Amino acid sequence: MLSDRQLFRQLIAKTSDTPLNIEVVHASGSWMFGPDEKKYLDLVSGVSVSYLGHHDPDVVAAVKEQADKYLHLMVYGEYVQHPQVRLAELLVEHLPEPLSQVYFVNSGSEAIEGAMKLAKRFTGRTEIVAFRNAYHGSSQGALSIMGGEYFKNAFRPLLPGIRLIDFNDFSQLEQISRQSACVVVEPIQGEAGIRLPASGFLQALREKCTEEGALLVFDEIQTAFAHTGPLFAFMHEQVVPDILVLAKGLGCGMPLGAFIASEPLLKSLASDPPLGHITTFGGHPVSCAAGLAGMKKLIAGVKSWNIPGKEALFRKNLNHPSIREIRGKGLFLAVDLGDSERNIRTVFKAIENGVVSDWFLFNDHSFRISPPLTISEEDILLACDILNRSIEQTGK
Ligand SMILES: Cc1ncc(COP(=O)(O)O)c(C=O)c1O
């Protein structure tokens, strides 16, 4: 019989020539366990998915409880389903006006598609503005607003009317105009290697969008659910978008996405023509049950997890002299070695040494720190120790 690893090599389509190749047989909290009890401390957590850690007992119980009642019933938006409406209630309770209605979908890419369609439908305009070095998903619409030519050129023609501008360049906000249906932006750029907005940048963007009648769309697919401190990253500056896009952590380990806006905005997808967006599995009841259990636990526990203290611990103890910079906020950090080749070797060496990190799509000279928010201080110290050692082992 072939091993799982052999079948993976033969039968599973690859996304690159260098998959991380980690085999996991079970996972719990911040740890993943391979065959022969090889242990990995997980500093990626599925790229901001498992904010409570792996196999959280409350999330697993919610999944089982919902699976015992019903799985799928009907395409999205037709039936009243308890976990879906209760998750929408909890989200809206924690969001400011005008973010008062939720459209649930399957994934981040689909949520971005929905947000782009909604902006075009509502404004009657066609141009979409996005930022260089941003990643918003892999479907053709989301790919069209990706902020890097290398990854999208092979798939052209993509959507027309896309305008890319530079994050944190105030002067380029002038390019937002009466033609712009929306501006899609991550309030903290993730795959750019964790780039914080310059002081006042999101406010200036908000003002320009309002002035031109363009909708402001925040992609918080990586930044939501307290990774950067507050529940949503836009809460750092109180700049409120017209459309908020969520996925990844939303299902707390189950597939789920959403775009959230005002009722009048979302209503425009429901008439003339109706069915402006339809999705069979969007807002799946088991995913919503998991997301609801996760979000309740997050809200109850987040203060006691001391995210600023954990950020400080990483910053203090990641102290190898080859580290150029640590960027980010909370447990959403990039450690910049300023050398792509060494950074990639460091990531593989750290995995060998039992700590999982990775590099960023548009920044391969930095590695990622986005562990479960529940990671212990002891595990942070261990992670820093192993990472410092791995950097040392890849030195020239
Ligand atoms: C910021 C951001 N937007 C969108 C997406 C796409 O989400 P999904 O992979 O669920 O389609 C991702 C995924 O990594 C992301 O990081």
The ligand as an SDF file (V2000), in Angstrom:
LIG
                    3D

 16 16  0  0  0  0  0  0  0  0999 V2000
   -6.2020   39.2680    2.2040 C   0  0  0  0  0  0  0  0  0  0  0  0
   -6.8020   38.0860    1.4970 C   0  0  0  0  0  0  0  0  0  0  0  0
   -7.8760   38.2720    0.7060 N   0  0  0  0  0  0  0  0  0  0  0  0
   -8.4520   37.2300    0.0580 C   0  0  0  0  0  0  0  0  0  0  0  0
   -7.9800   35.9450    0.1860 C   0  0  0  0  0  0  0  0  0  0  0  0
   -8.6320   34.8240   -0.5650 C   0  0  0  0  0  0  0  0  0  0  0  0
   -9.2850   33.9670    0.3320 O   0  0  0  0  0  0  0  0  0  0  0  0
   -9.5980   32.4500   -0.0810 P   0  0  0  0  0  0  0  0  0  0  0  0
   -8.2990   31.7160   -0.1530 O   0  0  0  0  0  0  0  0  0  0  0  0
  -10.5050   31.9610    1.0310 O   0  0  0  0  0  0  0  0  0  0  0  0
  -10.3090   32.4800   -1.3780 O   0  0  0  0  0  0  0  0  0  0  0  0
   -6.8630   35.7170    0.9930 C   0  0  0  0  0  0  0  0  0  0  0  0
   -6.3030   34.3620    1.1130 C   0  0  0  0  0  0  0  0  0  0  0  0
   -5.1560   34.1670    1.4710 O   0  0  0  0  0  0  0  0  0  0  0  0
   -6.2560   36.8190    1.6580 C   0  0  0  0  0  0  0  0  0  0  0  0
   -5.1860   36.6440    2.4410 O   0  0  0  0  0  0  0  0  0  0  0  0
  1  2  1  0
  2  3  1  0
  2 15  2  0
  3  4  2  0
  4  5  1  0
  5  6  1  0
  5 12  2  0
  6  7  1  0
  7  8  1  0
  8  9  2  0
  8 10  1  0
  8 11  1  0
 12 13  1  0
 12 15  1  0
 13 14  2  0
 15 16  1  0
M  END
$$$$
